[in-house]
Amino acid sequence: MYCGRGLYKGINFKDHTYLGDVLNATRIYNDGEVDELCLLDIGARAEGRSIASALVNKVATECLMPLAVGGGISTLDHASAMMDSGAEKVVLNSETFENPGVVGEIAGRFGNQAVVISIDAKRKNDGFEVFSHNATRQQNIELVRHAKRMEEVGAGEILITSIDQEGRRVGYDLEMIALVSEAVSVPVIANGGAGKLAHLKPAIDAGAHALTSGSMFVFYGRRRAVLVNFPTRDQLDRALSDGGET
């Protein structure tokens, strides 16, 4: 996650740790042959702006993998600026509650595959409640209902983040993944909780089409020393085939 002056990573959407320069991290992920990079400006919405086109262009020029970007994107013009700057996908979250029609507008211009809907949710009783605005605003809508609605209006992928698990490195919320994956036909990307390679396969088995992680690739050890890293392709393949990597 990006916030004005560099990369940050938090726990439960709070207590953010500075990680360093976004371009340096991008180069490390290039070397690690990362499949896709997702850059989210966590300060954009609160500051009444969208993620900067100049930043997107710098990262897109540097990175060797597809780039998805988000943060304050609320109009078709914003999305167009991101695409012109080199992004292949835009990520929408808070705006889907205030102006859900923008999802269809962007999908109509660039295709459903270019629209990723980010949904942040936490456990409530026997279900999951959705939040927006960096997990600060409760939306009073149940997770599966919102995911299905977003698919209907044009989402090409749905990125679900467990607010309860985010940054804690204790594993993904498998129930959350299963519920959403069974309810929609578009690919579901799971986020929030990965701390070791052994956490990957259970999430895939639960129904996720793809996995994202921040903490696992930027922290090292119990003291959370900052070390931007990425496992080798062999390590990933073994973890996804038999769950054997720890």
C-alpha positions as CSV (number, residue, x, y, z in Angstrom):
1,M,0.0,0.0,0.0
2,Y,1.2,3.5,-0.9
3,C,0.6,6.6,1.2
4,G,2.0,9.8,-0.2
5,R,5.7,9.3,0.7
6,G,6.3,5.6,0.2
7,L,5.1,2.1,0.9
8,Y,3.4,1.2,4.1
9,K,1.9,-2.0,5.6
10,G,-0.4,-2.2,8.6
11,I,-2.2,-4.6,10.9
12,N,-6.1,-4.7,10.8
13,F,-5.9,-1.5,8.6
14,K,-4.0,0.4,11.4
15,D,-0.5,0.8,12.9
16,H,1.2,1.2,9.5
17,T,4.9,0.5,9.1
18,Y,7.0,2.4,6.6
19,L,8.6,0.0,4.1
20,G,10.6,2.1,1.7
21,D,10.5,3.4,-1.8
22,V,7.8,2.0,-4.2
23,L,10.2,1.7,-7.2
24,N,12.8,-0.2,-5.2
25,A,10.2,-2.7,-4.1
26,T,8.9,-3.0,-7.7
27,R,12.4,-3.9,-8.9
28,I,12.7,-6.6,-6.2
29,Y,9.3,-8.0,-7.3
30,N,10.5,-7.9,-10.9
31,D,13.5,-10.1,-10.0
32,G,11.1,-12.5,-8.1
33,E,8.9,-12.8,-11.2
34,V,5.8,-11.7,-9.4
35,D,2.6,-12.5,-11.4
36,E,0.8,-9.2,-10.8
37,L,1.3,-6.0,-8.7
38,C,-1.5,-4.3,-6.9
39,L,-0.7,-0.7,-5.8
40,L,-3.3,1.0,-3.5
41,D,-3.0,4.5,-2.3
42,I,-4.5,4.3,1.1
43,G,-4.5,8.1,1.7
44,A,-6.1,9.1,-1.6
45,R,-9.8,8.8,-0.6
46,A,-9.4,10.6,2.7
47,E,-7.6,13.5,1.0
48,G,-10.2,13.9,-1.8
49,R,-8.0,12.8,-4.7
50,S,-7.2,9.8,-6.8
51,I,-3.9,7.9,-6.9
52,A,-1.4,10.1,-8.9
53,S,-1.0,9.4,-12.6
54,A,2.6,10.3,-12.4
55,L,3.2,7.6,-9.7
56,V,1.3,5.0,-11.7
57,N,3.3,5.9,-14.8
58,K,6.6,5.5,-12.9
59,V,5.7,2.1,-11.5
60,A,4.2,0.9,-14.8
61,T,7.4,1.9,-16.6
62,E,9.5,0.0,-14.1
63,C,7.4,-3.2,-13.5
64,L,7.5,-6.2,-15.7
65,M,4.2,-7.6,-14.6
66,P,0.5,-6.5,-15.0
67,L,-0.3,-3.5,-12.7
68,A,-3.6,-2.9,-10.9
69,V,-4.0,0.4,-9.1
70,G,-6.5,1.9,-6.7
71,G,-7.1,4.7,-4.4
72,G,-9.7,7.4,-4.8
73,I,-10.7,6.3,-8.3
74,S,-14.3,7.5,-8.6
75,T,-15.0,8.4,-12.2
76,L,-14.5,7.1,-15.7
77,D,-12.0,10.0,-16.3
78,H,-9.9,8.8,-13.3
79,A,-9.9,5.3,-14.7
80,S,-8.9,6.5,-18.1
81,A,-6.0,8.4,-16.7
82,M,-4.8,5.3,-14.9
83,M,-5.0,3.3,-18.1
84,D,-3.2,6.0,-20.1
85,S,-0.5,5.9,-17.4
86,G,0.1,2.2,-17.9
87,A,-2.2,0.4,-15.5
88,E,-4.0,-2.7,-16.8
89,K,-6.7,-2.7,-14.1
90,V,-8.3,-0.3,-11.7
91,V,-9.4,-1.2,-8.2
92,L,-12.6,0.3,-6.8
93,N,-13.9,0.2,-3.2
94,S,-15.5,3.1,-1.5
95,E,-17.0,4.5,-4.7
96,T,-19.0,1.3,-5.3
97,F,-21.3,2.4,-2.5
98,E,-21.7,6.1,-3.4
99,N,-21.8,5.6,-7.2
100,P,-22.1,2.0,-8.2
101,G,-22.9,3.0,-11.8
102,V,-19.2,3.9,-12.3
103,V,-18.4,0.2,-12.3
104,G,-20.4,-0.4,-15.4
105,E,-19.1,2.8,-17.0
106,I,-15.5,1.7,-16.6
107,A,-16.3,-1.9,-17.6
108,G,-18.1,-0.6,-20.7
109,R,-15.1,1.4,-21.8
110,F,-12.2,-1.0,-20.9
111,G,-13.9,-4.4,-20.4
112,N,-14.9,-6.2,-17.3
113,Q,-11.4,-7.7,-17.0
114,A,-10.1,-4.2,-16.2
115,V,-12.3,-3.7,-13.2
116,V,-11.4,-5.1,-9.8
117,I,-13.8,-4.6,-6.9
118,S,-12.1,-4.5,-3.5
119,I,-14.3,-5.5,-0.6
120,D,-13.2,-5.2,3.0
121,A,-15.2,-7.2,5.5
122,K,-15.1,-8.4,9.1
123,R,-16.9,-11.0,11.0
124,K,-20.2,-10.1,12.6
125,N,-22.2,-12.8,14.4
126,D,-22.6,-15.6,11.9
127,G,-21.7,-13.5,8.8
128,F,-19.5,-10.8,7.4
129,E,-20.2,-7.1,7.4
130,V,-18.7,-4.9,4.7
131,F,-16.7,-1.7,5.5
132,S,-15.3,1.1,3.2
133,H,-13.0,4.1,3.5
134,N,-10.1,2.1,4.8
135,A,-12.3,0.0,7.0
136,T,-13.6,3.0,8.9
137,R,-17.2,3.2,7.6
138,Q,-19.7,0.4,8.1
139,Q,-21.9,-0.1,5.0
140,N,-24.7,-2.2,6.5
141,I,-24.6,-4.7,3.7
142,E,-23.7,-8.4,4.0
143,L,-20.5,-9.6,2.1
144,V,-22.1,-12.1,-0.3
145,R,-24.9,-9.7,-1.2
146,H,-22.4,-6.9,-2.1
147,A,-20.2,-9.3,-4.0
148,K,-23.1,-10.5,-6.2
149,R,-24.2,-7.0,-6.7
150,M,-20.8,-5.9,-7.9
151,E,-20.7,-8.9,-10.4
152,E,-24.0,-7.8,-11.7
153,V,-22.9,-4.2,-12.4
154,G,-19.7,-5.2,-14.2
155,A,-16.9,-6.4,-11.9
156,G,-14.4,-8.6,-13.6
157,E,-12.7,-9.7,-10.4
158,I,-13.4,-9.4,-6.7
159,L,-10.7,-8.8,-4.2
160,I,-11.8,-9.7,-0.7
161,T,-9.8,-8.6,2.4
162,S,-10.5,-9.9,5.9
163,I,-10.2,-6.9,8.2
164,D,-9.8,-9.3,11.1
165,Q,-6.9,-11.1,9.5
166,E,-5.1,-8.3,7.6
167,G,-1.5,-8.0,8.5
168,R,-1.6,-10.6,11.3
169,R,0.1,-13.4,9.3
170,V,-2.1,-16.2,10.8
171,G,-3.7,-17.4,7.5
172,Y,-6.5,-16.3,5.3
173,D,-10.2,-16.4,6.4
174,L,-11.2,-19.6,4.6
175,E,-14.9,-19.3,5.4
176,M,-15.0,-15.8,3.8
177,I,-13.2,-17.1,0.7
178,A,-15.6,-20.1,0.3
179,L,-18.7,-18.0,0.8
180,V,-17.8,-15.4,-1.9
181,S,-16.3,-18.0,-4.3
182,E,-19.5,-20.0,-4.3
183,A,-21.7,-17.0,-4.8
184,V,-20.1,-15.4,-7.8
185,S,-18.8,-16.6,-11.1
186,V,-16.0,-14.0,-11.6
187,P,-12.5,-14.8,-10.2
188,V,-12.1,-14.1,-6.4
189,I,-8.8,-12.9,-5.1
190,A,-8.1,-13.5,-1.4
191,N,-6.2,-11.1,0.7
192,G,-5.5,-10.6,4.4
193,G,-3.7,-12.9,6.8
194,A,-1.0,-14.8,4.8
195,G,2.2,-15.2,6.9
196,K,3.9,-18.3,5.4
197,L,3.7,-20.3,2.2
198,A,1.7,-23.1,4.0
199,H,-1.2,-20.6,4.1
200,L,-1.5,-20.5,0.4
201,K,-2.9,-23.9,-0.6
202,P,-5.8,-23.9,1.9
203,A,-7.0,-20.6,0.4
204,I,-6.9,-22.0,-3.1
205,D,-8.7,-25.1,-1.9
206,A,-11.4,-22.9,-0.3
207,G,-12.1,-21.4,-3.8
208,A,-9.8,-18.5,-4.4
209,H,-8.7,-18.1,-7.9
210,A,-5.7,-16.0,-6.9
211,L,-4.0,-14.8,-3.7
212,T,-2.4,-11.5,-2.7
213,S,-0.2,-10.8,0.3
214,G,1.7,-7.9,1.7
215,S,3.1,-8.8,5.1
216,M,4.5,-12.1,4.0
217,F,6.7,-10.4,1.4
218,V,7.8,-7.4,3.3
219,F,8.4,-8.5,6.9
220,Y,10.8,-11.1,8.4
221,G,10.7,-12.8,11.8
222,R,8.7,-12.2,14.9
223,R,10.0,-8.6,15.2
224,R,8.6,-7.7,11.8
225,A,12.0,-6.6,10.4
226,V,11.4,-4.9,7.1
227,L,12.8,-7.1,4.3
228,V,11.1,-6.9,0.9
229,N,11.3,-10.4,-0.6
230,F,9.6,-13.0,-2.7
231,P,9.9,-16.8,-2.7
232,T,11.3,-18.7,-5.7
233,R,9.0,-20.2,-8.3
234,D,9.9,-23.7,-7.0
235,Q,8.9,-22.7,-3.5
236,L,5.6,-21.4,-4.6
237,D,4.9,-24.4,-6.8
238,R,5.6,-26.8,-3.9
239,A,3.5,-24.8,-1.5
240,L,0.5,-24.7,-3.9
241,S,0.8,-28.4,-4.8
242,D,1.2,-30.0,-1.4
243,G,1.3,-27.1,1.2
244,G,4.7,-28.2,2.3
245,E,6.5,-24.9,2.6
246,T,6.3,-23.2,5.9
